[in-house]
Amino acid sequence: MPYPLELGLDTFGDVTATTDGSLVSHAQTIRDVVDQAVLADQLGLDFFGLGEHHRVEFAVSSPEVVLAAIAARTENIRLGSAVTVLSSDDPVRVYERFASLDALSRGRAEVVLGRGSFTESFPLFGFDLGDYEVLFEEKIELFARLLKDAPVTWSGTQRAGLTDQWVYPRPESGTMTTWVGVGGSPQSVVRAAQYGMPLMLAIIGGEPARFAPYAELYRRSLAELGRPELPIAIHSSGFVAETDEEALEIVYPHHMAFMEKAGRERGWPPYSRAQYLHGAGPDGALYIGSPETVTRKIVRNLRLLGASRFDMRYSMGLLGHDHLMNSIELYGTEVAPRVRELMNETTHP
């Protein structure tokens, strides 16, 4: 593995519930997220990411603002999006916001660009879903040019063109680490290779094994383009408790409620407990269980995909802050060291 192993966490800022079942406010949820990130930093984890959503279930609609607050209270952990919905944003503004975060965090900012698994931001900001493909194509092209330490000249159909335009502030290192988040589109995989951006595989359902062809396509595309090998990361949902049984029972009602609501919106068939247990099993996309169970699954899929980074979305529906903090603690103190140990055995037999 040419890149060092990295283990991170991310969240969409899911609105949580107290022990009596009442919902926590969006404001308190955001403050809790900051505390969760501080704990992740104290535990020595590599990355903390915030997703962008514009729905009542999620409190974080402006990740960069919350990440800036986190930057002021942390020392080492890298901070970024999970993901930035570039299609419904302006690439120049995204660049400026993350460059500002990079300054505040002393070079710890990262961006994960994607199209998002929800589309509520398109009508909210006045974009036509009929332009879904061209919006992302044009905006990622512009963002890639902004990353270069040079004035930008660009023209497209979805925003005003630029002529010899500098955009500020400039990162002290000259650029920012920028990933492309992919949910299963071969075209998106190839696009990441074309722009020389690392690949983040968002494995939120099905079997991780089915993403192996995408990882191979990415490596092959880089080689054909004459580019050096770049990192591949995995993003999936998970939760760690002392035992498998405890983790499964804690998460089940919250995950079930979320899947049922998403299913009604998207026309999916009813979600069953059997599907949940399969997802949490060896071949599924949920990393729910004891530290050893979660460790073994992370290691298996890192090896399977040739990936060097795993980011666990640790928030699951209305799961309370105390549960989330305990899961982060176990992930940082038991899962991360064990994953590093096992992956080191693979690298140095």
Buried (B, 14 or more C-beta within 10 A) or exposed (E): BEBEBBBBBBBBBBBBBEEEEEBBEBEBBBBBBBBBBBBBBBBEBBBBBBBBBBEEBBBBBEBBEBBBBBBEEBEEBBBBBBBBBBBBBBBBEBBBBBBBBBBBBEEBBBBBBBBBBBBEBBEEEEBEEEBBEBBBBBBBBBBBBBBEEEEBEBEBEBBEEBEEEEBEEBBEEEEBBBBBBBBBEEEBBBBBBBBBBBBBBBBBBEBBEEBBEBBEBBBEBBEEEEEEEBBBBBBBBBBBBEEBEBBBEBBBEBBBBBBEEBEEEEEEEEBEEEBBBBBBBEEBBBBBBBBBBBBBBBBBBBEBBBBBBBBBBBBBBBBBBEBBBBBBBBBBBBBBBBBBEBBEEEEEE
